[in-house]
Amino acid sequence: MPQPPDIWTVRHAIYRHFAETARAPEVEEIAAVCRITPEQAKAVLLDLDKAHALFLDPGTFDIRIANPFSSVPTEFRVAAGRRTYFANCAWDSFGVIAALGSDEGEIEAVCAENGASLRLAVRDGEVMDHGEVVHFLVPFSSWYEDLVFT
């Protein structure tokens, strides 16, 4: 049986997969890349979820969130490199670009207040904005009470 994995090594592999494919890896993909069993991969996913290092869909081993990446479509689309990603919130939209090590990207979002389409660009590491302001409805200290809503 393979040695127990280091959870942070597995987390790194998950992030690399998100960056390279714009989607979350499946348990079997994690096991193959990390050379562990699917059961070990599931155990590590539970440990990472418990540590808030990622967020699983409740009752599954499906990765919902590996901040700043979302595995499900959201109101925050980020084009960076040659791929389009979903972010979890406005803040994470910029985080996707940073996590990819890029200094350029395009963000398409929807204003939570009025439903208006928003487009922002990052060029040479700078936000090309039009005076937009981000407002967080939930204080940071409460984000993990309902991470999907937050």
PyMOL commands that set and color helices and strands:
alter all, ss='L'
color gray80, all
select helices_A, chain A and resi 7-21+27-34+38-50+90-99+140-145
alter helices_A, ss='H'
color red, helices_A
select strands_A, chain A and resi 55-56+63-66+69-70+76-80+83-87+105-110+117-123+126-128
alter strands_A, ss='S'
color yellow, strands_A
deselect
rebuild
show_as cartoon
